[in-house]
Amino acid sequence: MNAVCKAVLLFDIDGTLIRCGGAGGRALEAALQMEFGVPKVQSVALHGRTDFGIMNELLVLHGLTANEQNRKQLMQRYFSLLPDHLRCSQVDNGACRLPGVVELLDSLSELDGLVTGLMTGNMRASAKIKLGHFQLWHYFRIGIYGDQVDHRPKMAAAATQTLATECGISAADHRVTVIGDTPLDIQLAQAMGVRCLAVCTGGYTADELLKCGADLVVDDLSATEELLDWFCQKCL
């Protein structure tokens, strides 16, 4: 990254930028059935977790070995099915970009020295498919993904390294902000020693997110000017 980096904003995806209407879960279930002949897929918790961890648990839960070969087979089928499930979910299950996202990202892209990135439990490929479907992928210059990490808290070390190598910035410089919708996003920001802006678009209330330690909680990302002022005061 050649440009001088003054500050970094790291966005979660699901529940923060977009709502997928269950498309990811349905695509993963279909992939497991198609690749391994599982007649009935048992459900596992999805929200706030990494794709890597979810796939491992699904494989083991259905009597399969969670090795590289099986994960690769499952993820390739998942990636191939996900676009169609997103299209169907947009029609039938309310999949959408969340309020204010495009306007905020457009405004942030005009600020000199501010880098917008991703920190998500999605694998890079699934993140690209999801955000590409909603015409958002091009806004993000760096990313920390759930390709090789089984639990979100373990992403802190990967994020710190990415910030140093790609942006020349340290989390300790107080120029990094995580934007997410769950307590896990807040915990991850705390593990990195950075601030967190939490949004109430993922099912948690403002009180719940504040009690977890968010620095600021908003209903959604639609208050563009107020959010720009906050980012500039805290980061730049």
Secondary structure as UniProt FT lines:
FT   STRAND          7..11
FT   TURN            15..17
FT   STRAND          18..19
FT   TURN            21..22
FT   HELIX           23..36
FT   TURN            47..48
FT   HELIX           51..61
FT   TURN            62..63
FT   HELIX           68..92
FT   STRAND          96..97
FT   TURN            99..100
FT   HELIX           101..108
FT   TURN            109..110
FT   TURN            112..113
FT   STRAND          114..119
FT   HELIX           124..133
FT   TURN            134..135
FT   HELIX           137..139
FT   STRAND          142..144
FT   HELIX           152..154
FT   HELIX           155..162
FT   HELIX           163..167
FT   HELIX           171..173
FT   STRAND          176..180
FT   HELIX           183..192
FT   STRAND          195..199
FT   TURN            200..201
FT   HELIX           206..211
FT   TURN            212..213
FT   STRAND          216..218
FT   HELIX           224..235
//
